[in-house]
Amino acid sequence: MSDFQQPLPLETIKEKYRRYMLPNYSPANVAFYFGQGELLYDTENKQYIDFLSGISVTNLGHGEADIVEAIREQAERILHSSNLFYNQEQALLAEALIQHSFPGRVFFCNSGTEANEAAFKLARSHGQKRKGGASEFAVLENSFHGRTMASMSLTAQSKVQSGFGPLLEGIHRIVPNDKEGLEKLFEERGPSLCGMIIELIQGEAGIRPLDLAFVKLVRELCTEHAVLLIVDEIQTGFGRTGKLFCYEHAGILPDAMTLAKALANGLPMGALVVALGHEELLTGGMHGSTFGGNHLVARVAYETLRIIVGRDLISHANALSEYFFRRLRLIQAELPELIKEVRGLGLHIGVELSRPGKEIVGACLTQGLVLNCTAEKVLRIMPPLNLSLENADTGLSILERVFKDQPT
Ligand SMILES: Cc1ncc(COP(=O)(O)O)c(C=O)c1O
């Protein structure tokens, strides 16, 4: 019998973590063994409702029949051959991504941080080839773009960076929505800037949407000063915010967009989509990846996109979103001391508390609801797009009970 046909006791798993794994994570006291739709089951077969989707990854939930079949069929045929050869799955996926975003070209990699690294190289190449060596970047305070060296340097959060200096130089931080600060930076450093990266809703900073007027000004200034505008859609992409991509809400087009998380519904994959006109910035040999877009992940990403679009899951997610916001705001009205704000777009929802949210997350887990807390005080709710109304209701009732059990 294989080691995986039966769940191991949680204590055995924890002991192996202690003995064999780097202690860089602090997992909650649960190991999931099985998932179906929006339901998760731990090693003791306790059931949970998933309001987190593995941090906005499993947008189609767990065990989706067409995804399982695509994995099985693809695994039997071919998993990997490398980017030394053409690959039909990658070709069809690139075509589908472009058809559903903007005219451009795609590069595939394996994670969000890698997609951003590729985007930063694109911007540096733009600076070298077209702007006399411009190499600096503009970023937004509290942004999160990943944990590899360049992505970490362009992440404007000291807690992510601390202990790993020196960071990349020439990175300028602007306070989100500060139009004057933005104009001043472009006036002073415009000729030296090669790129600017933004999240349209700052996820790790606590689900903080940017003002549309600010986003439009970012677009205008980037165009005026020939600065590549990179929109990081790693957390917001694939229907999470009620549109396929969040830039659609803002009515702008990026020069480059980075994707990962939900792209392959749980298989590790990232992508950089580059608008037409910039594709010659990364040519033969300038960038690459061994695994990027291999047959398996590309097939699953293709299937994921087909399902989101073909089943109109975004309309379903928008209807659910209304229900979540209505109920959460009713709860807020009853508990104004505890709940400061309910915000977000689509099923990318933040509930800002007046105190740290860790205990609430723990109490929800004990009662069978999975969510998390970011920026210390913001509960993050990101259920699968195909969540049923029944489980939305049950999950929200658990959350309401936990809120009401909190000491005042
Ligand atoms: C907006 C954003 N960018 C980049 C990343 C990094 O992605 P990954 O963890 O796949 O490297 C994340 C991850 O949370 C993210 O939310």
The ligand as an ORCA input file, in Angstrom:
! r2SCAN-3c Opt
* xyz 0 1
  C       0.020     40.290     -5.552
  C       1.015     39.170     -5.408
  N       2.131     39.190     -6.145
  C       3.048     38.207     -6.058
  C       2.881     37.159     -5.188
  C       3.921     36.074     -5.096
  O       3.437     34.881     -5.637
  P       4.156     33.477     -5.318
  O       3.948     33.200     -3.864
  O       3.481     32.497     -6.231
  O       5.598     33.657     -5.646
  C       1.734     37.108     -4.390
  C       1.543     36.015     -3.420
  O       0.805     36.102     -2.472
  C       0.772     38.146     -4.498
  O      -0.340     38.138     -3.754
*
